[in-house]
Amino acid sequence: MRDASTFKGNKAHLPSKPCAACGRPMSWRRAWAKNWDDVKYCSERCRQNKGKPGA
């Protein structure tokens, strides 16, 4: 498997994990490259509603 920094367009090979708030799978993004292990939420909306059920 290639390193995520050498991504050439096939998103199937990128790492992914579920959002802590909504459970949707979120794919690796270049903006998250330095802190991928710390990313928990897929969006600002999920981050703001992290403690509310059904967010």
mmCIF file of the N, C-alpha and C atoms, coordinates in Angstrom:
data_MODEL
# 
_entry.id   MODEL 
# 
loop_
_atom_site.group_PDB 
_atom_site.id 
_atom_site.type_symbol 
_atom_site.label_atom_id 
_atom_site.label_alt_id 
_atom_site.label_comp_id 
_atom_site.label_asym_id 
_atom_site.label_entity_id 
_atom_site.label_seq_id 
_atom_site.pdbx_PDB_ins_code 
_atom_site.Cartn_x 
_atom_site.Cartn_y 
_atom_site.Cartn_z 
_atom_site.occupancy 
_atom_site.B_iso_or_equiv 
_atom_site.pdbx_formal_charge 
_atom_site.auth_seq_id 
_atom_site.auth_comp_id 
_atom_site.auth_asym_id 
_atom_site.auth_atom_id 
_atom_site.pdbx_PDB_model_num 
ATOM 1   N N  . MET A 1 1  ? 0.840   -1.189 0.000  1.00 0.00 ? 1  MET A N  1 
ATOM 2   C CA . MET A 1 1  ? 0.000   0.000  0.000  1.00 0.00 ? 1  MET A CA 1 
ATOM 3   C C  . MET A 1 1  ? 0.876   1.240  0.000  1.00 0.00 ? 1  MET A C  1 
ATOM 4   N N  . ARG A 1 2  ? 0.473   2.213  -0.770 1.00 0.00 ? 2  ARG A N  1 
ATOM 5   C CA . ARG A 1 2  ? 1.220   3.460  -0.838 1.00 0.00 ? 2  ARG A CA 1 
ATOM 6   C C  . ARG A 1 2  ? 0.943   4.329  0.371  1.00 0.00 ? 2  ARG A C  1 
ATOM 7   N N  . ASP A 1 3  ? 1.855   5.205  0.637  1.00 0.00 ? 3  ASP A N  1 
ATOM 8   C CA . ASP A 1 3  ? 1.665   6.194  1.694  1.00 0.00 ? 3  ASP A CA 1 
ATOM 9   C C  . ASP A 1 3  ? 0.580   7.174  1.245  1.00 0.00 ? 3  ASP A C  1 
ATOM 10  N N  . ALA A 1 4  ? -0.202  7.682  2.160  1.00 0.00 ? 4  ALA A N  1 
ATOM 11  C CA . ALA A 1 4  ? -1.295  8.586  1.829  1.00 0.00 ? 4  ALA A CA 1 
ATOM 12  C C  . ALA A 1 4  ? -0.791  9.866  1.163  1.00 0.00 ? 4  ALA A C  1 
ATOM 13  N N  . SER A 1 5  ? 0.456   10.256 1.400  1.00 0.00 ? 5  SER A N  1 
ATOM 14  C CA . SER A 1 5  ? 0.992   11.468 0.792  1.00 0.00 ? 5  SER A CA 1 
ATOM 15  C C  . SER A 1 5  ? 1.259   11.289 -0.694 1.00 0.00 ? 5  SER A C  1 
ATOM 16  N N  . THR A 1 6  ? 1.249   10.063 -1.202 1.00 0.00 ? 6  THR A N  1 
ATOM 17  C CA . THR A 1 6  ? 1.445   9.812  -2.627 1.00 0.00 ? 6  THR A CA 1 
ATOM 18  C C  . THR A 1 6  ? 0.134   9.467  -3.309 1.00 0.00 ? 6  THR A C  1 
ATOM 19  N N  . PHE A 1 7  ? -0.976  9.925  -2.775 1.00 0.00 ? 7  PHE A N  1 
ATOM 20  C CA . PHE A 1 7  ? -2.309  9.649  -3.292 1.00 0.00 ? 7  PHE A CA 1 
ATOM 21  C C  . PHE A 1 7  ? -2.424  10.110 -4.736 1.00 0.00 ? 7  PHE A C  1 
ATOM 22  N N  . LYS A 1 8  ? -2.932  9.226  -5.595 1.00 0.00 ? 8  LYS A N  1 
ATOM 23  C CA . LYS A 1 8  ? -3.067  9.553  -7.015 1.00 0.00 ? 8  LYS A CA 1 
ATOM 24  C C  . LYS A 1 8  ? -4.503  9.470  -7.507 1.00 0.00 ? 8  LYS A C  1 
ATOM 25  N N  . GLY A 1 9  ? -5.513  9.444  -6.638 1.00 0.00 ? 9  GLY A N  1 
ATOM 26  C CA . GLY A 1 9  ? -6.883  9.519  -7.078 1.00 0.00 ? 9  GLY A CA 1 
ATOM 27  C C  . GLY A 1 9  ? -7.767  8.342  -6.723 1.00 0.00 ? 9  GLY A C  1 
ATOM 28  N N  . ASN A 1 10 ? -7.264  7.273  -6.119 1.00 0.00 ? 10 ASN A N  1 
ATOM 29  C CA . ASN A 1 10 ? -8.094  6.129  -5.779 1.00 0.00 ? 10 ASN A CA 1 
ATOM 30  C C  . ASN A 1 10 ? -8.388  6.153  -4.284 1.00 0.00 ? 10 ASN A C  1 
ATOM 31  N N  . LYS A 1 11 ? -9.568  6.620  -3.917 1.00 0.00 ? 11 LYS A N  1 
ATOM 32  C CA . LYS A 1 11 ? -9.914  6.792  -2.503 1.00 0.00 ? 11 LYS A CA 1 
ATOM 33  C C  . LYS A 1 11 ? -10.109 5.476  -1.772 1.00 0.00 ? 11 LYS A C  1 
ATOM 34  N N  . ALA A 1 12 ? -10.253 4.371  -2.488 1.00 0.00 ? 12 ALA A N  1 
ATOM 35  C CA . ALA A 1 12 ? -10.446 3.072  -1.846 1.00 0.00 ? 12 ALA A CA 1 
ATOM 36  C C  . ALA A 1 12 ? -9.225  2.655  -1.039 1.00 0.00 ? 12 ALA A C  1 
ATOM 37  N N  . HIS A 1 13 ? -8.071  3.179  -1.371 1.00 0.00 ? 13 HIS A N  1 
ATOM 38  C CA . HIS A 1 13 ? -6.839  2.790  -0.677 1.00 0.00 ? 13 HIS A CA 1 
ATOM 39  C C  . HIS A 1 13 ? -6.448  3.729  0.456  1.00 0.00 ? 13 HIS A C  1 
ATOM 40  N N  . LEU A 1 14 ? -7.247  4.779  0.680  1.00 0.00 ? 14 LEU A N  1 
ATOM 41  C CA . LEU A 1 14 ? -6.954  5.703  1.773  1.00 0.00 ? 14 LEU A CA 1 
ATOM 42  C C  . LEU A 1 14 ? -7.495  5.147  3.082  1.00 0.00 ? 14 LEU A C  1 
ATOM 43  N N  . PRO A 1 15 ? -6.849  5.458  4.202  1.00 0.00 ? 15 PRO A N  1 
ATOM 44  C CA . PRO A 1 15 ? -7.374  5.017  5.495  1.00 0.00 ? 15 PRO A CA 1 
ATOM 45  C C  . PRO A 1 15 ? -8.700  5.710  5.804  1.00 0.00 ? 15 PRO A C  1 
ATOM 46  N N  . SER A 1 16 ? -9.534  5.051  6.587  1.00 0.00 ? 16 SER A N  1 
ATOM 47  C CA . SER A 1 16 ? -10.795 5.654  7.002  1.00 0.00 ? 16 SER A CA 1 
ATOM 48  C C  . SER A 1 16 ? -11.119 5.191  8.411  1.00 0.00 ? 16 SER A C  1 
ATOM 49  N N  . LYS A 1 17 ? -12.031 5.915  9.054  1.00 0.00 ? 17 LYS A N  1 
ATOM 50  C CA . LYS A 1 17 ? -12.499 5.547  10.393 1.00 0.00 ? 17 LYS A CA 1 
ATOM 51  C C  . LYS A 1 17 ? -13.856 6.192  10.610 1.00 0.00 ? 17 LYS A C  1 
ATOM 52  N N  . PRO A 1 18 ? -14.648 5.682  11.551 1.00 0.00 ? 18 PRO A N  1 
ATOM 53  C CA . PRO A 1 18 ? -15.985 6.241  11.775 1.00 0.00 ? 18 PRO A CA 1 
ATOM 54  C C  . PRO A 1 18 ? -15.935 7.535  12.588 1.00 0.00 ? 18 PRO A C  1 
ATOM 55  N N  . CYS A 1 19 ? -16.878 8.405  12.318 1.00 0.00 ? 19 CYS A N  1 
ATOM 56  C CA . CYS A 1 19 ? -17.031 9.643  13.078 1.00 0.00 ? 19 CYS A CA 1 
ATOM 57  C C  . CYS A 1 19 ? -17.532 9.282  14.476 1.00 0.00 ? 19 CYS A C  1 
ATOM 58  N N  . ALA A 1 20 ? -17.003 9.942  15.498 1.00 0.00 ? 20 ALA A N  1 
ATOM 59  C CA . ALA A 1 20 ? -17.394 9.649  16.878 1.00 0.00 ? 20 ALA A CA 1 
ATOM 60  C C  . ALA A 1 20 ? -18.815 10.108 17.191 1.00 0.00 ? 20 ALA A C  1 
ATOM 61  N N  . ALA A 1 21 ? -19.354 11.058 16.427 1.00 0.00 ? 21 ALA A N  1 
ATOM 62  C CA . ALA A 1 21 ? -20.695 11.574 16.705 1.00 0.00 ? 21 ALA A CA 1 
ATOM 63  C C  . ALA A 1 21 ? -21.774 10.864 15.890 1.00 0.00 ? 21 ALA A C  1 
ATOM 64  N N  . CYS A 1 22 ? -21.572 10.748 14.580 1.00 0.00 ? 22 CYS A N  1 
ATOM 65  C CA . CYS A 1 22 ? -22.635 10.211 13.725 1.00 0.00 ? 22 CYS A CA 1 
ATOM 66  C C  . CYS A 1 22 ? -22.356 8.793  13.230 1.00 0.00 ? 22 CYS A C  1 
ATOM 67  N N  . GLY A 1 23 ? -21.117 8.340  13.326 1.00 0.00 ? 23 GLY A N  1 
ATOM 68  C CA . GLY A 1 23 ? -20.781 6.986  12.925 1.00 0.00 ? 23 GLY A CA 1 
ATOM 69  C C  . GLY A 1 23 ? -20.490 6.814  11.446 1.00 0.00 ? 23 GLY A C  1 
ATOM 70  N N  . ARG A 1 24 ? -20.625 7.855  10.660 1.00 0.00 ? 24 ARG A N  1 
ATOM 71  C CA . ARG A 1 24 ? -20.328 7.762  9.225  1.00 0.00 ? 24 ARG A CA 1 
ATOM 72  C C  . ARG A 1 24 ? -18.840 7.553  9.011  1.00 0.00 ? 24 ARG A C  1 
ATOM 73  N N  . PRO A 1 25 ? -18.480 6.787  7.989  1.00 0.00 ? 25 PRO A N  1 
ATOM 74  C CA . PRO A 1 25 ? -17.044 6.621  7.708  1.00 0.00 ? 25 PRO A CA 1 
ATOM 75  C C  . PRO A 1 25 ? -16.471 7.906  7.134  1.00 0.00 ? 25 PRO A C  1 
ATOM 76  N N  . MET A 1 26 ? -15.308 8.282  7.604  1.00 0.00 ? 26 MET A N  1 
ATOM 77  C CA . MET A 1 26 ? -14.643 9.460  7.058  1.00 0.00 ? 26 MET A CA 1 
ATOM 78  C C  . MET A 1 26 ? -13.291 9.032  6.507  1.00 0.00 ? 26 MET A C  1 
ATOM 79  N N  . SER A 1 27 ? -12.991 9.485  5.321  1.00 0.00 ? 27 SER A N  1 
ATOM 80  C CA . SER A 1 27 ? -11.746 9.138  4.656  1.00 0.00 ? 27 SER A CA 1 
ATOM 81  C C  . SER A 1 27 ? -10.653 10.130 5.016  1.00 0.00 ? 27 SER A C  1 
ATOM 82  N N  . TRP A 1 28 ? -9.436  9.671  4.922  1.00 0.00 ? 28 TRP A N  1 
ATOM 83  C CA . TRP A 1 28 ? -8.265  10.500 5.183  1.00 0.00 ? 28 TRP A CA 1 
ATOM 84  C C  . TRP A 1 28 ? -8.274  11.701 4.259  1.00 0.00 ? 28 TRP A C  1 
ATOM 85  N N  . ARG A 1 29 ? -7.916  12.848 4.782  1.00 0.00 ? 29 ARG A N  1 
ATOM 86  C CA . ARG A 1 29 ? -7.780  14.072 3.991  1.00 0.00 ? 29 ARG A CA 1 
ATOM 87  C C  . ARG A 1 29 ? -6.391  14.637 4.193  1.00 0.00 ? 29 ARG A C  1 
ATOM 88  N N  . ARG A 1 30 ? -5.890  15.292 3.175  1.00 0.00 ? 30 ARG A N  1 
ATOM 89  C CA . ARG A 1 30 ? -4.546  15.866 3.253  1.00 0.00 ? 30 ARG A CA 1 
ATOM 90  C C  . ARG A 1 30 ? -4.439  16.853 4.415  1.00 0.00 ? 30 ARG A C  1 
ATOM 91  N N  . ALA A 1 31 ? -5.511  17.594 4.688  1.00 0.00 ? 31 ALA A N  1 
ATOM 92  C CA . ALA A 1 31 ? -5.509  18.564 5.786  1.00 0.00 ? 31 ALA A CA 1 
ATOM 93  C C  . ALA A 1 31 ? -5.333  17.883 7.142  1.00 0.00 ? 31 ALA A C  1 
ATOM 94  N N  . TRP A 1 32 ? -5.706  16.594 7.223  1.00 0.00 ? 32 TRP A N  1 
ATOM 95  C CA . TRP A 1 32 ? -5.590  15.848 8.473  1.00 0.00 ? 32 TRP A CA 1 
ATOM 96  C C  . TRP A 1 32 ? -4.311  15.022 8.539  1.00 0.00 ? 32 TRP A C  1 
ATOM 97  N N  . ALA A 1 33 ? -3.404  15.187 7.622  1.00 0.00 ? 33 ALA A N  1 
ATOM 98  C CA . ALA A 1 33 ? -2.215  14.338 7.523  1.00 0.00 ? 33 ALA A CA 1 
ATOM 99  C C  . ALA A 1 33 ? -1.377  14.341 8.803  1.00 0.00 ? 33 ALA A C  1 
ATOM 100 N N  . LYS A 1 34 ? -1.219  15.496 9.417  1.00 0.00 ? 34 LYS A N  1 
ATOM 101 C CA . LYS A 1 34 ? -0.351  15.597 10.598 1.00 0.00 ? 34 LYS A CA 1 
ATOM 102 C C  . LYS A 1 34 ? -1.033  15.162 11.880 1.00 0.00 ? 34 LYS A C  1 
ATOM 103 N N  . ASN A 1 35 ? -2.377  15.127 11.899 1.00 0.00 ? 35 ASN A N  1 
ATOM 104 C CA . ASN A 1 35 ? -3.073  14.784 13.138 1.00 0.00 ? 35 ASN A CA 1 
ATOM 105 C C  . ASN A 1 35 ? -4.182  13.761 12.916 1.00 0.00 ? 35 ASN A C  1 
ATOM 106 N N  . TRP A 1 36 ? -4.024  12.842 11.971 1.00 0.00 ? 36 TRP A N  1 
ATOM 107 C CA . TRP A 1 36 ? -5.054  11.851 11.649 1.00 0.00 ? 36 TRP A CA 1 
ATOM 108 C C  . TRP A 1 36 ? -5.469  11.051 12.877 1.00 0.00 ? 36 TRP A C  1 
ATOM 109 N N  . ASP A 1 37 ? -4.554  10.725 13.761 1.00 0.00 ? 37 ASP A N  1 
ATOM 110 C CA . ASP A 1 37 ? -4.884  9.950  14.959 1.00 0.00 ? 37 ASP A CA 1 
ATOM 111 C C  . ASP A 1 37 ? -5.773  10.735 15.925 1.00 0.00 ? 37 ASP A C  1 
ATOM 112 N N  . ASP A 1 38 ? -5.728  12.060 15.863 1.00 0.00 ? 38 ASP A N  1 
ATOM 113 C CA . ASP A 1 38 ? -6.513  12.903 16.765 1.00 0.00 ? 38 ASP A CA 1 
ATOM 114 C C  . ASP A 1 38 ? -7.871  13.298 16.189 1.00 0.00 ? 38 ASP A C  1 
ATOM 115 N N  . VAL A 1 39 ? -8.098  13.082 14.894 1.00 0.00 ? 39 VAL A N  1 
ATOM 116 C CA . VAL A 1 39 ? -9.356  13.462 14.252 1.00 0.00 ? 39 VAL A CA 1 
ATOM 117 C C  . VAL A 1 39 ? -10.462 12.519 14.723 1.00 0.00 ? 39 VAL A C  1 
ATOM 118 N N  . LYS A 1 40 ? -11.563 13.083 15.242 1.00 0.00 ? 40 LYS A N  1 
ATOM 119 C CA . LYS A 1 40 ? -12.659 12.276 15.776 1.00 0.00 ? 40 LYS A CA 1 
ATOM 120 C C  . LYS A 1 40 ? -13.983 12.535 15.076 1.00 0.00 ? 40 LYS A C  1 
ATOM 121 N N  . TYR A 1 41 ? -14.143 13.722 14.491 1.00 0.00 ? 41 TYR A N  1 
ATOM 122 C CA . TYR A 1 41 ? -15.426 14.119 13.930 1.00 0.00 ? 41 TYR A CA 1 
ATOM 123 C C  . TYR A 1 41 ? -15.282 14.428 12.445 1.00 0.00 ? 41 TYR A C  1 
ATOM 124 N N  . CYS A 1 42 ? -16.327 14.088 11.678 1.00 0.00 ? 42 CYS A N  1 
ATOM 125 C CA . CYS A 1 42 ? -16.276 14.267 10.231 1.00 0.00 ? 42 CYS A CA 1 
ATOM 126 C C  . CYS A 1 42 ? -16.528 15.702 9.799  1.00 0.00 ? 42 CYS A C  1 
ATOM 127 N N  . SER A 1 43 ? -17.150 16.487 10.664 1.00 0.00 ? 43 SER A N  1 
ATOM 128 C CA . SER A 1 43 ? -17.489 17.856 10.286 1.00 0.00 ? 43 SER A CA 1 
ATOM 129 C C  . SER A 1 43 ? -17.574 18.745 11.517 1.00 0.00 ? 43 SER A C  1 
ATOM 130 N N  . GLU A 1 44 ? -17.655 20.027 11.260 1.00 0.00 ? 44 GLU A N  1 
ATOM 131 C CA . GLU A 1 44 ? -17.816 21.002 12.346 1.00 0.00 ? 44 GLU A CA 1 
ATOM 132 C C  . GLU A 1 44 ? -19.146 20.773 13.051 1.00 0.00 ? 44 GLU A C  1 
ATOM 133 N N  . ARG A 1 45 ? -20.177 20.419 12.308 1.00 0.00 ? 45 ARG A N  1 
ATOM 134 C CA . ARG A 1 45 ? -21.493 20.161 12.899 1.00 0.00 ? 45 ARG A CA 1 
ATOM 135 C C  . ARG A 1 45 ? -21.436 18.996 13.886 1.00 0.00 ? 45 ARG A C  1 
ATOM 136 N N  . CYS A 1 46 ? -20.761 17.912 13.520 1.00 0.00 ? 46 CYS A N  1 
ATOM 137 C CA . CYS A 1 46 ? -20.635 16.772 14.436 1.00 0.00 ? 46 CYS A CA 1 
ATOM 138 C C  . CYS A 1 46 ? -19.804 17.146 15.664 1.00 0.00 ? 46 CYS A C  1 
ATOM 139 N N  . ARG A 1 47 ? -18.784 17.947 15.473 1.00 0.00 ? 47 ARG A N  1 
ATOM 140 C CA . ARG A 1 47 ? -17.957 18.367 16.608 1.00 0.00 ? 47 ARG A CA 1 
ATOM 141 C C  . ARG A 1 47 ? -18.775 19.187 17.591 1.00 0.00 ? 47 ARG A C  1 
ATOM 142 N N  . GLN A 1 48 ? -19.638 20.063 17.081 1.00 0.00 ? 48 GLN A N  1 
ATOM 143 C CA . GLN A 1 48 ? -20.457 20.905 17.949 1.00 0.00 ? 48 GLN A CA 1 
ATOM 144 C C  . GLN A 1 48 ? -21.562 20.117 18.633 1.00 0.00 ? 48 GLN A C  1 
ATOM 145 N N  . ASN A 1 49 ? -22.059 19.072 17.998 1.00 0.00 ? 49 ASN A N  1 
ATOM 146 C CA . ASN A 1 49 ? -23.161 18.261 18.550 1.00 0.00 ? 49 ASN A CA 1 
ATOM 147 C C  . ASN A 1 49 ? -22.678 16.961 19.148 1.00 0.00 ? 49 ASN A C  1 
ATOM 148 N N  . LYS A 1 50 ? -21.432 16.897 19.553 1.00 0.00 ? 50 LYS A N  1 
ATOM 149 C CA . LYS A 1 50 ? -20.829 15.636 20.009 1.00 0.00 ? 50 LYS A CA 1 
ATOM 150 C C  . LYS A 1 50 ? -21.531 14.997 21.210 1.00 0.00 ? 50 LYS A C  1 
ATOM 151 N N  . GLY A 1 51 ? -22.166 15.778 22.059 1.00 0.00 ? 51 GLY A N  1 
ATOM 152 C CA . GLY A 1 51 ? -22.796 15.210 23.241 1.00 0.00 ? 51 GLY A CA 1 
ATOM 153 C C  . GLY A 1 51 ? -24.283 14.995 23.107 1.00 0.00 ? 51 GLY A C  1 
ATOM 154 N N  . LYS A 1 52 ? -24.851 15.377 21.973 1.00 0.00 ? 52 LYS A N  1 
ATOM 155 C CA . LYS A 1 52 ? -26.301 15.278 21.793 1.00 0.00 ? 52 LYS A CA 1 
ATOM 156 C C  . LYS A 1 52 ? -26.648 14.011 21.018 1.00 0.00 ? 52 LYS A C  1 
ATOM 157 N N  . PRO A 1 53 ? -27.578 13.214 21.497 1.00 0.00 ? 53 PRO A N  1 
ATOM 158 C CA . PRO A 1 53 ? -27.973 12.012 20.760 1.00 0.00 ? 53 PRO A CA 1 
ATOM 159 C C  . PRO A 1 53 ? -28.725 12.364 19.488 1.00 0.00 ? 53 PRO A C  1 
ATOM 160 N N  . GLY A 1 54 ? -28.520 11.554 18.445 1.00 0.00 ? 54 GLY A N  1 
ATOM 161 C CA . GLY A 1 54 ? -29.210 11.761 17.181 1.00 0.00 ? 54 GLY A CA 1 
ATOM 162 C C  . GLY A 1 54 ? -28.682 12.925 16.373 1.00 0.00 ? 54 GLY A C  1 
ATOM 163 N N  . ALA A 1 55 ? -27.445 13.310 16.610 1.00 0.00 ? 55 ALA A N  1 
ATOM 164 C CA . ALA A 1 55 ? -26.883 14.459 15.921 1.00 0.00 ? 55 ALA A CA 1 
ATOM 165 C C  . ALA A 1 55 ? -26.641 14.227 14.479 1.00 0.00 ? 55 ALA A C  1 
# 
